[in-house]
Amino acid sequence: MYEPQEMPQYAHFMTSGIASVVVETPDGAIAEVNLLGHEALVESMHLLGPTPMLTRCFMQVEGTALCMPFKELRQIFLQCEPLRRWVLQFVQNQAALTSQIAACNRLHSAEERMARWLLMVQDRVESKGLPLTQEFLGQMLGARRSTVALAASALQAGGLIKYRRGIVEILDRENLALAACDCYPLLKGLLRSLYSAA
């Protein structure tokens, strides 16, 4: 949806699906720093000024969005106080979410992070089956494929998920939430507060 160091051509108001915001290191390692669903204006950070974004954003789970030329949205953003207020609320919400995810990625186990991440995805796509490979999960969690395999095996052994090639199915959401780190309720609360502020 956008590339690092580039001003986007289009703005995307997502209506379904999941987009991942990732950072890629010079050696090619990738880690997700944000997750966007039907609540998102993907290019909101670009509206705030000329600083180039170091992140890349792409669709992770197929979905839909309303699009418009980014330059047009920037002009409207500068002129329309209600839109500017909403965008700033959204950016503040996303900054809080990104900070929490950064701390989570550093402080919590792969199993806890995987449980948290699967719940965050399901909150946005509202489906039990999620099309996700181990390699992709590793990139999103900033973990090796072998670490992801161990975490997925532990969650599967507990009857929380079912993992078959390329598909993760959530079997027991309530206990998956208990297996997740304490970040999940905080992040879910941020999503809920975004809607209540709208």
N, C-alpha and C positions, 0 to 999 in steps of 0.2 A: 504494500500500500504506500510505503515510502522507504527511501534508502537513506543511509547515514550521510550527513553533510550536504544534503540536497533539499531545496525548497520544494514541497510537493506541488504537483500540477492540479490535483483534485483534493477536495475535502470529502470525507466519508462519515455520514451519520449512520451508524450501524443499526440495523433493525433485527438481525439474527446472526447466529454463528459466533465464532470466537476468533479474535485476532491476538497474536502474541507480539509484544514489544521486547526485542532482544538486543543484547550487546554482544558483539563479536570481537574477540581479541586478535591481535596481529597473527597469532599462530593458528587461528581458525576455530578456537574454542568458543562455544555459544552458551549464554545463560539468559533465561527469561527474567525480565525486570518488571513486567506488567502484563496483565491479562485483560482484554477488552471484550465486552459483549454488547448486548442491545442497548446499554446505557451510554455508549461512547460516541464522542466526536473524535475520531482517531487523530487528527492533526491539530488538536487543541493547543498543544505546546508551541507549535509553529506560529500561532497567532500572536504570541506574546512579544515577539521581537525578532531581531535578525540573528541571534545566536544559533549556529548550526547544531542540530540534534545529532548525537553520536549513536543513536539507536536505529534499528531497522524494524519495520512492522509488516507482518504478513498474515494472511488468513491461515488459521490452524484447523478450524472446523468450518466447512462450507457454510456460507450464509449470504445475507443480502444487506445492502446499504443504499441510502439516498446520497447521491453525489452531486457536487457542483464545483465549478472552477475555484481553486483555492484563492486566487487573486480577488475574485468577486466576494467571497466570504470575508476576506480580510478588510475590504472596503466597508462592508456592512458592519463588521465587528467594531470598527473605529467610529461608526456613526450611530449605532443602535444600542442604547444603554441597556435595555432588557436582555438582549443577546450577549452583550459584554459581561453583564452580571452573571448570567448562567454559565458562560464559558469559564469565568474566573472561579466560580464555585466548583465546577467540574475539575479544573486544573488543581485546585487546592485538595480536593478529594483524592485525585490520582497521585499527588505528591505524598500524601499520608499513606496511601496504599503501597506505593513503590518503596517508601522508607521501611514499612513493616516487612515487605517481601525481602528486602535486602538483609534485614536483621535475621529473618527466618532462614534464609539460605546459608547464613554463616553459623547460626546457633543451634539449629535443630537437626535431628537425624533424617536420613533419606526416607525412612518409612513414615515419619510424621509429616514431612514435607510432601510426600507423594499423596498421602491421605488428604492433606489440606488442599493440594492442587487439584485433585480429582473432584473434590467437593466444590471448589470454585468454578471449575469448568461446568459441572452439572447444574450449578445455580443459574448459569447463563444459557445453557442449551436445553435444559429440562428433559434430558433423555438418560435412560439407564446405561445404554451402550455408547461408548465413546471410541472413535476410530483413532487409536494411538499406538505407535510402535515403541519398543523399548529404546531404540536409538533416539526417537523424538522425545520421549519422556526424559531421557538422560540430558538432552540439550535444554529442555525446559527447566529441569531441576538443577542443572549445573553439576551433574554427577556422571560417573562412568556407567557404561551399559551394564557391567557386572553388578554394580551397586544397585542399579534400578531393578535388575533381575532378582536380587536378594530381597529388596523391599517389596516388590510385587509378590514374590513367593510367600513372604510373611503375611501380607494382607490376604492373600488367597487362602493360605492355611487356616487363617482365622475366620474364614467364611464371609469376609467383608466384600471381596471382589472376585470376579472370575476373569482370568486373563487367557485369551487364546490369540493366536497370531494376529496382531494388528487391532484387536478390539479389547477394551477394558469395560466390563459390565459391573456396575455397582449393585451388589446383592443386599447389603445391610447398611443403609445410609446412617442410621442412628449410631451404630457401633463404629462405623468409619469415622464419624465426627469425634467419637471418644478417642480413637487412635490418632487423630490429627493433633498437631501442636496447638498451643493456646492462641496462635495467630489467627486460626480460622474464624472463631467468633468475632474477633476484632475486625477482620476483613469483611465478613458478612455484614457487620454493623455499619461499616463505611458505605457499602453498597446500598443498604437500606436508608441510611441518612441522605444519600444523594437523591433518592427518589422522594423522600419526605421534604427535601429542600426545594424540589422543582415546583 
